[in-house]
Amino acid sequence: MPDRVTLADLAAHAGVSVGTVSRALSGRGDLAPATRRRVLTAARALGYARDPAAGGRPPGSARLVDLVLGGYHNAYSDEVTAGARSAAAAAGYDLVLTEERDTPDDDWPMRVRRRGSAGVMLGLISPTASQLAALTDADIPVVLMDPQAETSRGLTSVRTTDRAGARTAALHLADRGATRFAIVVGSPPYRYGRARHEGFVEGLREVRPGSEPVVLEADWGAVAAREAAVPVLRRLHPGERLGVFACSDEMAAGVYAAASATGRSIPHDVLIVGFDDLRSARWLTPPLTTVRQPIREMAAAGVTALTDAAAGATLSPAPIFLPTRLIPRGST
């Protein structure tokens, strides 16, 4: 049987000191992310199995679940946090809010390891291979909520029925008397945005064969959506009714601003459907018809999967889908 790999072996392989190897593996100390990655890569390459008694908090030793988002100052993150916190509390866990910083020195996976969290849910984030390795090497399970890209890494994900929801938006706009159609798509074209685009086109072809929507691109924000929609609204002829599907409620708000800027009436000239059903959808005038994705329920399902895994259940790589629902309001 080959000799057990030692810290000295890892240090030699990674070109660092034994002390640096120890700190990198235990998650202690201030190390450059690149140094930690080099040590973890060496550990995987040499097949190093860390002795839990060697120091550092073992994974799952604290009844904590980490929620990692890119930010916590918007309506979407409020919904995610509320759902995740409720599910964690129901299982007897505390929820830790971790913000991903888009900087090279952000080392949030190591902070999670130091806490000994029972699991991590990542919301609207595409983790790097090194970030995932830092967690999987510590046997910390990961669930992706609404991943931005398709993943082949075998991770559990929680999603909504984006394509089916967008299809119902197309059917609804046609039923309410739209004579022309447009879709505001998000850029970058994330996985869920592509699915919503495809679903809307599919539904439109079903009820209005030969009708192709005008495609407007925006950066998932209201300002860009307004700028994209203004030229189309200015070209509306008398008697035409433009049915607009925006792939997010925020972009739908931009279409409202474009209608105001061009003197178009909602819903007489322009009918608008959004996607999300954030609280701001009800504050628009008239209130926004939208496709509701069950954000709180999705977050709760992700946290429940993690706490079940901490209790011994196996995480399945099959996505967990929660259905959308069209919420008709004054904009249509």
Residue pairs with C-beta under 8 A, 6 or more apart in sequence:
5 46
5 47
5 48
5 49
7 18
7 21
7 22
7 25
8 18
9 46
9 48
10 21
10 39
10 42
10 43
10 46
10 48
11 17
11 18
11 20
11 21
13 42
13 45
13 46
14 20
14 21
14 38
14 39
14 41
14 42
15 38
16 24
16 35
16 38
16 39
20 31
20 35
20 39
21 39
22 28
22 54
22 55
23 29
23 31
24 31
24 35
24 36
24 39
24 40
25 39
25 40
25 43
25 50
25 54
25 56
26 54
26 55
26 56
26 114
27 56
27 57
27 110
27 111
27 113
27 114
27 138
28 55
28 56
28 114
31 107
32 105
33 104
33 105
33 106
33 107
33 130
36 107
36 110
36 134
37 130
37 133
37 134
40 130
40 133
40 134
40 137
41 133
42 48
43 50
43 137
44 133
44 137
52 58
56 113
56 114
57 113
57 114
57 115
57 116
58 116
59 113
59 116
59 117
59 118
59 138
59 139
59 140
60 116
60 117
60 118
60 139
60 140
60 310
61 116
62 115
62 116
62 117
62 118
63 92
63 93
63 94
63 118
64 93
64 94
64 95
64 96
64 115
64 116
64 117
64 118
65 84
65 88
65 93
65 94
65 95
65 96
65 117
65 118
65 119
65 120
65 121
65 303
65 306
65 307
66 95
66 96
66 98
66 112
66 115
66 117
66 119
66 120
66 121
67 80
67 81
67 84
67 95
67 96
67 97
67 98
67 120
67 121
67 123
67 299
67 303
68 98
68 99
68 100
68 108
68 112
68 120
68 121
68 122
68 123
68 125
69 77
69 80
69 97
69 98
69 99
69 100
69 123
69 124
69 125
70 99
70 100
70 102
70 123
70 124
70 125
71 77
71 99
72 81
72 97
72 99
75 278
75 279
75 280
76 124
76 276
76 278
76 295
77 123
79 278
79 295
79 296
79 299
80 123
80 145
80 295
80 296
80 298
80 299
81 95
81 97
81 299
82 296
82 299
83 295
83 296
83 297
83 298
83 299
83 300
83 303
84 95
84 121
84 299
84 300
84 302
84 303
85 95
86 296
86 300
87 299
87 300
87 301
87 302
87 303
87 304
87 307
88 94
88 95
88 303
88 307
89 95
91 303
91 304
91 307
93 118
93 303
93 307
95 303
96 115
96 117
98 108
98 111
98 112
99 108
100 106
100 108
100 125
101 108
108 131
109 131
109 134
109 135
110 134
112 120
112 135
112 140
113 134
113 135
113 138
113 140
117 140
118 140
118 141
118 306
118 307
118 309
118 310
119 140
119 141
119 142
119 143
119 303
119 306
119 307
119 309
119 310
120 135
120 140
120 141
120 142
120 143
120 306
121 142
121 143
121 144
121 145
121 299
121 302
121 303
121 306
122 142
122 143
122 144
122 145
122 147
123 145
123 146
123 299
124 145
124 146
124 147
124 148
125 144
125 147
125 148
126 147
126 148
126 149
127 142
127 144
132 142
132 153
132 155
135 142
136 142
141 156
141 306
141 309
141 310
141 315
142 155
142 156
143 155
143 156
143 157
143 158
143 302
143 303
143 305
143 306
143 315
144 151
144 155
144 156
144 157
144 158
144 302
145 157
145 158
145 298
145 299
145 302
146 157
146 158
146 159
146 160
146 192
146 298
147 157
147 159
147 191
148 190
148 191
148 192
149 190
149 191
150 191
151 157
154 317
155 315
155 317
156 302
156 305
156 315
156 316
156 317
156 318
156 319
156 320
157 319
157 320
158 298
158 299
158 301
158 302
158 305
158 319
158 320
158 322
159 192
159 298
159 319
159 320
159 321
159 322
160 192
160 293
160 294
160 298
160 321
160 322
160 323
160 324
161 321
161 322
161 323
161 324
162 192
162 195
162 196
162 199
162 275
162 293
162 324
163 195
163 196
163 198
163 199
163 202
164 199
164 323
164 324
165 196
165 199
165 275
165 291
165 293
165 324
165 325
165 326
166 195
166 196
166 197
166 198
166 199
166 200
166 203
166 245
166 247
166 275
166 291
167 199
167 200
167 202
167 203
167 206
168 203
168 291
168 324
168 326
169 199
169 200
169 203
169 245
169 273
169 275
169 291
169 326
170 181
170 199
170 200
170 201
170 202
170 203
170 204
170 206
170 207
170 245
171 203
171 206
171 207
172 273
172 289
172 326
172 328
172 332
173 181
173 243
173 244
173 245
173 271
173 273
173 332
174 204
174 207
174 208
174 243
175 207
176 243
176 267
176 271
176 332
177 241
177 271
178 241
178 242
178 243
178 271
179 239
179 240
179 241
179 242
179 243
180 211
180 214
180 236
180 240
180 241
180 242
180 243
181 204
181 208
181 211
181 212
181 213
181 214
181 242
181 243
181 244
181 245
182 213
182 214
182 215
182 216
182 229
182 232
182 242
182 243
182 244
182 245
183 197
183 200
183 201
183 213
183 214
183 215
183 216
183 244
183 245
183 246
183 247
184 216
184 217
184 218
184 225
184 228
184 229
184 244
184 245
184 246
184 247
184 251
184 252
184 254
184 255
185 193
185 196
185 197
185 215
185 216
185 217
185 218
185 247
186 193
186 217
186 218
186 219
186 220
186 247
186 248
186 251
187 217
187 218
187 219
187 220
189 197
193 220
193 247
196 245
196 247
196 275
197 215
197 247
200 213
200 245
201 212
201 213
204 211
204 212
204 213
205 211
213 245
214 232
216 225
216 228
216 229
216 232
217 224
217 228
218 224
218 225
218 227
218 228
218 251
218 254
220 248
220 250
220 251
221 250
221 251
221 254
222 250
222 251
222 253
222 254
222 257
223 254
224 251
224 254
225 246
225 250
225 251
225 252
225 253
225 254
225 255
225 258
226 254
226 255
226 257
226 258
226 261
227 254
227 258
228 254
229 244
229 254
229 255
229 258
229 259
230 258
230 261
230 262
232 242
233 242
233 258
233 259
233 262
233 264
233 269
233 270
234 262
236 242
236 264
236 269
236 270
240 269
241 268
241 269
241 270
241 271
242 269
242 270
242 271
243 271
243 273
244 252
244 255
244 270
244 271
244 272
244 273
245 272
245 273
245 275
246 252
246 254
246 255
246 272
246 273
246 274
246 275
247 275
248 274
248 275
248 276
249 274
249 275
249 276
249 277
249 278
249 280
249 281
249 288
249 290
250 276
250 278
250 280
251 274
252 272
252 273
252 274
252 275
252 281
252 284
252 288
252 290
252 331
253 274
253 280
253 284
253 288
255 270
255 272
256 266
256 272
256 284
256 288
256 331
258 264
259 265
259 266
259 269
259 270
259 272
264 270
266 272
266 286
266 330
266 331
267 286
267 330
267 331
267 332
271 289
271 331
271 332
272 288
272 289
272 331
272 332
273 288
273 289
273 290
273 291
273 326
273 331
273 332
274 281
274 288
274 289
274 290
274 291
275 290
275 291
275 293
276 290
276 291
276 292
276 293
276 295
277 290
277 291
277 292
277 293
277 327
278 295
281 287
281 288
281 290
281 327
281 329
282 288
282 329
284 331
285 330
286 329
286 330
286 331
287 329
287 330
287 331
288 329
288 330
288 331
289 326
289 327
289 328
289 329
289 330
289 331
289 332
290 326
290 327
290 329
291 324
291 325
291 326
291 327
292 324
292 325
292 326
292 327
293 322
293 324
294 322
294 323
294 324
294 325
297 322
298 322
301 320
301 322
302 320
305 313
305 315
305 320
309 315
